[in-house]
Amino acid sequence: MPSSESEPQSSGFYFTSLERIIFRSVVLVIGLISLLASLFSWMSFFVFYWPYRNQFNEMGRYFNSDDGIVYHDQSAVMILPAVFFLGITLLLFWLRSLVSPRAKNEIVKPILDAESE
């Protein structure tokens, strides 16, 4: 059934109030999980690689005789998940900021309805 000409046609996608709240909540939860993953990755990078970065031998290994642990030069790649999850976190929080908690017309609409009566 074709829509009547008196109804305004919207160009674009708009959330209803409930959809907006659910979207912002889901993005917030996913963003916080990504932030925790990023913090864990940064912590493991600074614990397992950073203190030993100048002590690797020509084969890319460092043996810590106190703990009996061999650290490898390839541990530097642990920074990649840290940067990835940090980027995802920033992207999600930016996306969340684009969807306002309240539609712009929700404030004006009750006033206009009251005046038209």
C-alpha positions in Angstrom: 0.0 0.0 0.0 1.6 3.3 -1.0 2.0 5.9 1.7 -0.1 9.0 1.5 1.4 12.3 0.5 0.6 13.9 3.8 3.0 11.7 5.7 6.6 13.0 5.7 9.1 10.6 4.4 12.3 10.4 6.4 15.6 10.1 4.6 17.9 8.1 6.8 17.8 5.6 9.7 16.5 6.7 13.1 16.4 4.8 16.3 13.3 4.7 18.6 13.9 5.6 22.2 14.2 2.0 23.4 16.5 1.0 20.4 18.7 4.0 21.2 19.0 3.0 24.9 19.7 -0.7 24.0 22.3 0.3 21.3 24.2 2.7 23.6 24.2 0.1 26.4 25.4 -2.7 24.2 28.1 -0.5 22.7 29.2 0.6 26.2 29.5 -3.0 27.4 31.5 -4.1 24.3 33.7 -1.0 24.6 34.4 -1.8 28.3 35.3 -5.4 27.4 37.6 -4.2 24.7 39.2 -1.7 27.1 39.9 -4.5 29.6 41.4 -6.6 26.8 43.6 -3.6 25.8 44.7 -3.0 29.4 45.6 -6.7 29.8 47.6 -6.7 26.5 49.5 -3.5 27.5 50.2 -5.0 31.0 51.6 -8.3 29.5 53.7 -6.3 27.0 55.3 -4.2 29.7 55.8 -7.2 32.0 57.1 -9.8 29.6 59.0 -7.7 27.0 59.8 -4.2 28.1 62.2 -4.9 31.0 64.3 -7.3 28.8 64.3 -5.4 25.5 68.0 -4.5 25.6 69.2 -7.9 27.1 68.5 -10.3 24.2 71.4 -12.2 22.7 72.1 -12.7 19.0 69.5 -15.4 18.8 66.8 -13.2 20.3 66.7 -14.9 23.7 67.3 -13.8 27.3 67.6 -16.3 30.1 66.6 -14.9 33.6 68.5 -17.1 35.9 66.6 -15.9 39.0 63.3 -17.2 37.7 64.5 -19.8 35.2 62.5 -18.2 32.4 63.6 -17.7 28.8 62.2 -14.5 27.2 62.2 -14.2 23.5 62.6 -11.1 21.3 59.4 -12.1 19.4 57.4 -11.1 22.5 57.4 -7.5 21.0 54.4 -8.6 18.9 52.3 -8.5 22.1 51.9 -4.8 21.4 49.7 -5.5 18.4 46.6 -6.7 20.3 47.0 -3.8 22.7 46.9 -1.3 19.9 44.1 -3.2 18.1 41.8 -3.3 21.2 42.6 0.3 22.1 41.5 1.3 18.5 38.3 -0.8 18.8 37.6 0.9 22.2 38.0 4.4 20.8 35.9 3.6 17.8 33.1 2.2 19.9 33.0 5.1 22.3 33.0 7.5 19.3 30.2 5.5 17.8 28.3 5.7 21.1 28.7 9.5 21.2 27.1 9.8 17.8 23.8 8.3 19.0 22.5 10.8 21.5 20.7 9.4 24.6 17.6 11.4 23.5 16.3 12.3 20.0 16.4 15.9 19.1 12.6 16.0 18.5 11.7 14.3 21.7 12.1 17.6 23.6 10.1 19.7 21.2 7.4 17.2 20.2 5.4 17.3 23.5 5.4 21.1 23.5 4.1 21.2 19.9 1.4 18.7 20.7 0.2 20.8 23.6 0.1 23.9 21.5 -1.9 22.3 18.8 -4.8 21.2 21.1 
